[in-house]
Amino acid sequence: MQEIPWCLEALVDLEVRHLQLVAAVAQHHTLTKAGDALHLTQSALSHQLRDIEDRLGARLFQRLNRRMKPTPAGERLLASAQTVLAELSATEEAIRAGLAPAPVVLRISTECYTCYHWLPGVLKPYRRRFPHVEVRIDPTATASPIARVLDGQLDIAIVSSPVHSPRLAVVPLFEDEHVLITAPDHPLAQRPYAKLADFRSLRLLTYAPKEDSHFVTRLLRPAGVMPASIEPVQLTEAAIEMVRAGLGVAVLARWAVDPFVRRGSIRAVRITARGYFKEWRAVMLRRLAEQEYAREFTKLAAAAAPSQGLSAVSSRGRKGARATG
């Protein structure tokens, strides 16, 4: 029969807490300090030490000048305790590291500044679901988010632009209607809808310069229409205040201006009789689309769409003008 090493044979009668006690006494040299380290009273620690010595049938420590010094048997058990405790600690760390997902950074941008108003509402439930994912919103990529995704500078872009690259995965999110907003006393305010030709006499406030404005490049210009003037205003609130003051008109998502319309501070007018709609998509590299944390973000974005009460992607069917390229 193979002989069992003394340290393993001893451990049959001992528990991990006993090994921790022996290591603590050897480290701190007094029962009081060892008890503090183990959150035990001196009497409780003395009782446990006597229990260990009774189990082993050997004295483990002797008192010399008020210090606890291991006996030869104590030295032998201490060496085994240090080995076992170190191995247990390393095993626990390895298991926890293997079970915990590795930290991930998810860089997100949108193609329209209004999208940043509803995006934070997606992040709260997302972070509960994926605490290891650090979401970074990059508004500097708003002008060219698709190019940033292709260059590897961005992970997910929320866009309405057409996507042509076979390297990209496209996930439909929602669609929303964009309307012309005017001051309450504007000549177009009481009209059921605005014609594209009406924009020729208007001062149009846009998020981007005219060469980058989707409304101008995808709707007005193909119709041979150009506003009297175009002024970039990147903040939604600033554009609304300028419209209220009669300093121009703007084209914004209906959901974004609805609170102001309900208060009567501005008017929302449909663009053309059929309306003007944008279809929003999440765009990412195909390999990222296979990751659960990326798929879940798009699901939450679609569920939290600000236009759910107006025009969700699952309830399409309008024949209106769409910003799809």
Buried (B, 14 or more C-beta within 10 A) or exposed (E): EEEEEEBEEBBEEBEEEBBBBBBBBBEBBBBEBBBBBBEBEBEEBEEBBEEBBEBBEBBBBEEEEEEBBBBEBBEBBBEBBBEBBEEEEEEEEEEEEEEEEEEBEBBBBBBBBBBBBBBEEBBEEBEEEBEEBEBEBBEEBBBBBBEBBBEEBBBBBBBBBEBEEEEBBBBBBBBBBBBBBBBBEBEBBEBEBBBBEBBEEBBBBBBBEBEBBBBBBBBBBEEEBBBEEBBBBEEBEEBBBBBBEEBBBBBBBBBBBBEBBEEEBBBBBBBBEEBBBBBBBBBBBEEBBEBEBBBBBBBBBBEBBBBBEBBBBEEEEEEBBBBEE
